[in-house]
Amino acid sequence: MLLRTRMGLLLFAALIVFAALSGVVMAQETETFTSEVPMPMPRMAVDRPLFVGYVCPTMAWESSQRQWHHIQIEMEHRGWKMTSIRNAETGDKQRDALSSFINQNVDAMVLSNLEMEQVTDLIIEARNKGIGVYVVDNEVRDGVFVSTTQPNGIVGMQMFYWGLNNMIENERGKVLAVTRKGHKNAGPRCYPVVSVIENFYPALEMVGFEDLPMPGWEKASFDIAVNYLTRYGDELSWVFGGWDQPAMFAARAIEQAGYTKDEIFTTGIDGGAQAYADIRKGTPFVASMSQSFELFVHECLEVIDQIQVKGIGPEDKDSIVPEGRYIYCDPALSTIKTLPPVGSSIHEVFAGTYYDSDDKDAWYFWGDPYRLQG
């Protein structure tokens, strides 16, 4: 009996050594990283392709088109499988999408720009069935391992300091900000800028901080600009947009009033084909902070790979998931001086942040990338 016991212990020890040498990880059964209530760790896919469900509200947005283009590249490169729903415009459709993924028994869900409050119970249901849940460009909720996005307050301030250098009269003039104040992204881009101008730049005058209606923000952006141009003329120096389109509509109003970008300019945040086209044309819309949507996707899938392929939990020392569960990706300043030629890889826009043209093995050289338009 003693001999059998010793042999059993030796066999167990050998299995542990083999597991360590072969890279097999004994994953924990539950976690309290994403919720105070313990949840099952998502199932791993070691000897088979990981099965991912991807959902977004619409393909009308260029951001969605870019994310979809890149996630397909990553799926092929990683050898994973994917099912997708790309027209979940309403809360009900988003709930249907998550229910479909649960019924298909996917290994992981990637939720892009959803109305998170509409699906919180389904996230918990998915997690309790061993499905990992990850978010692109939205807030985290209980059960979500990570959200990949950009630090919108910081991005707004980056745009502010560039615009400050672009002002003709050396930090003097009148500034108008237009945005959706309550929007989770567009609001935080503007509030710090307004506060800094009002409290620390007495030579600048914040003449307006306008809240755009939804729907109807397009016409409102133009009409608001017309109103302020009527009141201030070329004393108005800068229209700061919480995202690109309001600033682009304001630029049209500036042109129609007979002013050029050298007299009054506008800036936005997001980047994209139309924004780049307007910058190239020399309109009063002169700059955008471009969001790195491909990097959002890549970082999200890197987390999935760590947790559900390599067995690296979010609290392990080698995890790339921060305690706050947000991975913030840097934007890139896009102006007439920095934009690559039309047809270039979208990654070249981010030469000042993550892109290195010499690193041919990097993820941004996988597949055929989204091509620069505009």
C-alpha positions in Angstrom: 0.0 0.0 0.0 2.8 2.4 0.9 4.5 1.7 -2.4 1.3 2.4 -4.3 0.9 5.7 -2.4 4.4 6.8 -3.2 4.0 5.8 -6.9 0.7 7.8 -7.0 2.4 10.9 -5.5 5.3 10.6 -8.0 2.8 10.3 -10.9 0.9 13.3 -9.7 4.2 15.3 -9.3 5.2 14.2 -12.8 1.9 15.4 -14.2 2.4 18.8 -12.6 5.9 19.1 -14.0 4.6 18.1 -17.5 1.8 20.6 -17.3 4.3 23.4 -16.4 6.7 22.4 -19.1 4.0 22.1 -21.8 2.3 25.4 -20.9 -1.0 23.9 -19.8 -2.5 26.1 -17.2 -4.8 24.9 -14.4 -7.3 27.7 -14.6 -9.3 28.9 -11.5 -12.9 27.9 -11.4 -14.5 31.2 -10.4 -13.5 34.9 -10.3 -14.6 38.0 -8.4 -12.6 40.4 -10.7 -15.7 41.4 -12.7 -18.3 41.2 -10.0 -18.6 40.9 -6.2 -20.6 37.8 -6.8 -18.3 34.9 -7.8 -18.7 33.9 -11.5 -17.4 30.9 -13.4 -14.3 31.5 -15.4 -15.1 31.2 -19.1 -14.3 27.9 -20.8 -11.0 27.6 -22.5 -10.4 26.5 -26.1 -7.0 24.8 -26.2 -7.3 22.0 -28.7 -10.0 23.6 -30.9 -10.9 26.9 -32.5 -12.3 29.5 -30.1 -15.9 30.4 -31.1 -16.7 34.1 -30.9 -20.0 36.0 -31.2 -19.6 39.6 -32.4 -22.4 42.2 -32.3 -22.6 45.9 -33.2 -25.6 48.2 -33.8 -25.1 49.2 -37.4 -22.7 49.0 -40.3 -23.6 52.6 -41.4 -20.8 54.0 -39.2 -17.3 53.9 -40.6 -16.1 53.0 -37.2 -18.2 49.8 -37.4 -16.9 49.1 -40.9 -13.4 49.4 -39.7 -13.9 47.2 -36.7 -15.7 44.6 -38.8 -13.0 44.6 -41.4 -10.3 44.1 -38.8 -12.0 41.5 -36.6 -12.3 39.3 -39.7 -8.5 39.6 -40.3 -7.8 38.7 -36.7 -10.2 35.7 -36.7 -8.5 34.3 -39.7 -5.0 34.9 -38.4 -5.8 33.3 -35.0 -7.7 30.4 -36.5 -10.9 31.2 -34.5 -14.5 30.9 -35.7 -17.0 33.7 -35.5 -20.8 34.4 -35.8 -21.9 38.0 -36.1 -25.0 40.2 -35.9 -24.2 43.6 -37.3 -27.6 45.3 -37.4 -28.7 45.3 -33.8 -29.9 48.9 -33.8 -32.3 48.8 -30.9 -32.1 47.5 -27.3 -34.5 44.6 -28.2 -32.3 43.6 -31.2 -29.3 43.7 -29.0 -30.9 41.4 -26.5 -31.9 39.1 -29.3 -28.3 39.0 -30.4 -26.9 38.0 -27.0 -29.7 35.4 -26.6 -28.7 34.0 -30.0 -25.0 33.7 -29.0 -26.0 32.0 -25.7 -28.1 29.5 -27.6 -25.3 28.9 -30.1 -23.0 28.2 -27.1 -20.2 30.6 -28.2 -17.1 30.7 -26.1 -16.8 34.5 -26.1 -18.9 37.5 -26.9 -17.5 40.8 -28.2 -20.1 43.6 -27.8 -19.3 46.8 -29.7 -21.1 50.1 -28.9 -24.2 48.5 -27.4 -26.8 49.9 -25.0 -25.2 48.2 -22.0 -28.1 48.8 -19.6 -30.3 46.8 -21.9 -28.3 43.6 -21.8 -26.8 43.4 -18.2 -28.9 40.4 -17.3 -27.9 38.5 -20.4 -24.3 39.2 -19.7 -24.7 37.5 -16.3 -26.5 34.6 -18.0 -23.8 34.2 -20.5 -21.1 34.2 -17.8 -22.9 31.6 -15.8 -22.8 29.4 -18.8 -19.1 29.7 -19.2 -19.1 32.4 -21.9 -16.5 35.2 -21.7 -17.9 38.7 -22.3 -15.8 41.6 -23.6 -16.6 45.1 -24.8 -15.3 47.5 -27.5 -15.8 51.2 -26.9 -18.4 51.1 -24.1 -18.7 51.0 -20.4 -18.0 47.8 -18.4 -20.7 46.1 -16.4 -20.8 43.2 -14.0 -19.4 40.1 -15.8 -17.5 42.1 -18.5 -13.7 41.4 -18.4 -12.6 44.5 -20.3 -13.5 47.5 -22.4 -11.1 48.8 -25.0 -11.6 52.4 -25.8 -9.9 55.8 -25.7 -9.6 58.2 -22.7 -12.0 60.8 -24.1 -11.4 63.5 -21.6 -7.6 63.4 -22.3 -8.3 63.2 -26.0 -10.4 66.4 -25.8 -7.6 68.1 -24.1 -5.0 67.0 -26.7 -7.2 68.5 -29.3 -7.5 71.7 -27.2 -3.7 72.2 -26.9 -3.2 71.6 -30.6 -6.0 74.2 -31.4 -4.4 76.6 -28.9 -1.2 76.5 -31.0 -3.2 76.9 -34.2 -4.9 80.2 -33.0 -3.8 83.2 -35.0 -3.7 85.7 -32.2 -1.6 83.8 -29.7 -4.2 82.2 -27.4 -6.7 85.0 -27.9 -10.1 84.8 -29.3 -13.6 83.4 -28.8 -14.4 79.7 -28.7 -17.7 77.8 -29.2 -18.1 74.2 -28.2 -20.8 72.0 -29.6 -21.6 68.4 -28.5 -24.1 66.1 -27.0 -23.4 66.9 -23.3 -24.9 63.7 -22.0 -23.2 61.3 -24.4 -20.7 58.9 -22.7 -18.0 59.8 -25.3 -18.8 63.2 -26.8 -19.6 64.9 -23.4 -16.3 64.1 -21.6 -14.3 65.3 -24.7 -15.7 68.9 -24.1 -16.3 69.5 -20.4 -12.5 69.6 -19.5 -11.8 71.9 -22.4 -14.6 74.3 -21.4 -13.5 74.3 -17.8 -9.8 74.9 -18.6 -10.7 77.8 -20.9 -13.0 79.4 -18.4 -10.6 79.0 -15.4 -7.1 79.3 -16.8 -7.1 81.2 -20.1 -8.5 84.7 -19.5 -7.6 85.9 -23.0 -9.9 83.2 -24.4 -13.6 83.7 -24.2 -15.9 80.6 -24.1 -18.9 82.2 -25.8 -21.0 79.1 -25.9 -21.2 75.5 -24.9 -24.2 74.1 -26.9 -26.0 70.8 -26.3 -27.0 69.2 -29.6 -30.4 67.5 -29.9 -30.9 63.9 -30.9 -32.2 63.5 -33.5 -31.6 66.7 -35.5 -28.0 67.4 -34.4 -27.0 67.9 -38.1 -29.2 70.9 -38.7 -28.6 72.2 -35.2 -24.8 72.1 -35.7 -25.2 74.3 -38.8 -27.8 76.6 -37.3 -25.8 77.2 -34.1 -22.7 78.1 -36.1 -24.8 80.5 -38.2 -26.1 82.1 -35.0 -22.7 82.6 -33.4 -21.2 83.9 -36.7 -24.0 86.4 -36.9 -23.3 87.6 -33.4 -19.5 87.6 -33.4 -18.3 87.5 -37.1 -14.6 86.9 -37.3 -14.2 87.5 -33.6 -15.1 83.9 -33.3 -11.9 82.0 -33.7 -12.6 78.3 -33.1 -15.5 75.9 -33.1 -14.6 72.8 -31.0 -16.7 69.8 -31.9 -17.3 66.9 -29.5 -17.1 64.7 -32.6 -16.2 65.4 -36.2 -19.6 65.9 -37.9 -20.8 69.0 -35.8 -17.5 70.7 -36.5 -17.8 69.8 -40.2 -21.3 71.3 -40.4 -20.0 74.4 -38.6 -17.2 74.6 -41.2 -19.8 74.7 -43.9 -21.6 77.6 -42.2 -18.2 79.4 -41.9 -17.6 79.0 -45.6 -21.1 80.2 -46.5 -20.5 83.3 -44.4 -17.4 84.0 -46.5 -14.7 83.1 -44.0 -11.7 80.8 -44.5 -9.8 78.4 -42.2 -7.2 81.2 -41.7 -9.9 83.3 -40.0 -12.1 80.8 -38.2 -11.4 77.1 -37.9 -13.1 74.0 -36.5 -11.8 70.7 -35.0 -13.4 67.4 -34.2 -12.7 64.0 -32.8 -13.0 60.5 -34.4 -11.4 60.7 -37.8 -12.6 59.0 -41.0 -13.1 59.3 -44.7 -15.3 62.4 -44.7 -13.3 64.2 -42.1 -10.0 63.5 -44.0 -11.6 64.7 -47.2 -12.6 68.0 -45.7 -9.2 68.5 -44.2 -7.6 67.8 -47.6 -9.9 70.2 -49.3 -8.7 73.1 -47.1 -12.1 73.7 -45.5 -12.3 75.4 -42.1 -12.4 71.9 -40.6 -8.7 71.5 -40.1 -8.0 68.7 -37.6 -9.4 65.6 -36.0 -8.1 63.3 -33.2 -8.4 59.9 -35.0 -9.7 57.0 -33.0 -7.7 53.7 -33.3 -10.7 51.4 -33.9 -8.5 48.6 -35.1 -6.4 48.7 -32.0 -9.6 48.6 -29.9 -10.4 45.3 -31.6 -6.9 43.9 -31.4 -6.5 44.6 -27.7 -9.9 43.1 -26.9 -9.0 39.9 -28.8 -5.6 39.8 -27.0 -7.5 39.7 -23.7 -9.7 36.9 -25.0 -6.6 35.0 -26.1 -5.0 35.4 -22.7 -8.0 34.3 -20.7 -9.6 31.6 -22.9 -6.7 30.2 -24.9 -3.6 30.7 -22.7 -5.4 30.5 -19.3 -4.0 33.7 -18.0 -6.7 35.1 -15.6 -7.3 38.8 -15.2 -5.7 38.9 -11.8 -2.6 37.0 -12.9 0.7 38.9 -12.9 1.0 38.5 -16.7 -2.5 39.8 -17.5 -2.8 42.8 -19.7 -6.2 43.7 -18.1 -6.0 46.7 -15.7 -7.8 46.6 -12.4 -10.3 49.1 -13.6 -11.1 46.9 -16.7 -10.5 49.6 -19.2 -7.7 49.5 -21.8 -7.2 53.0 -23.2 -5.8 53.3 -26.7 -4.1 56.4 -27.9 -5.6 58.5 -30.8 -3.6 60.2 -33.5 -3.7 63.8 -34.5 -4.8 64.1 -38.2 -4.1 67.3 -40.1 -3.1 68.2 -43.6 0.5 67.6 -42.5 0.0 64.2 -41.0 -2.5 62.4 -43.2 -1.1 59.6 -45.4 -2.1 59.3 -49.0 -5.5 57.9 -50.0 -5.2 54.2 -50.4 -2.7 53.8 -47.6 -3.2 51.3 -44.8 -5.4 52.8 -42.1 -2.7 51.9 -39.6 -0.4 54.5 -41.2 -2.6 57.2 -39.6 -1.3 56.0 -36.3 2.4 56.3 -37.1 2.8 58.6 -34.1 1.3 56.0 -31.7 1.4 52.3 -32.3 2.3 51.8 -36.0 5.9 51.0 -36.9 6.5 50.5 -40.6 9.6 48.4 -39.9 7.9 45.9 -37.6 6.6 43.6 -40.4 5.6 40.8 -37.9 3.3 43.2 -36.0 -0.5 42.5 -35.9 -1.2 45.6 -38.1 0.5 43.8 -41.0 -1.9 40.8 -40.8 -4.1 40.4 -43.8 -5.3 43.2 -46.1 -6.0 46.2 -43.8 -8.8 48.8 -44.2 -7.6 51.4 -46.7 -7.5 55.1 -46.2 -10.4 56.9 -47.9 -11.3 60.6 -48.3 
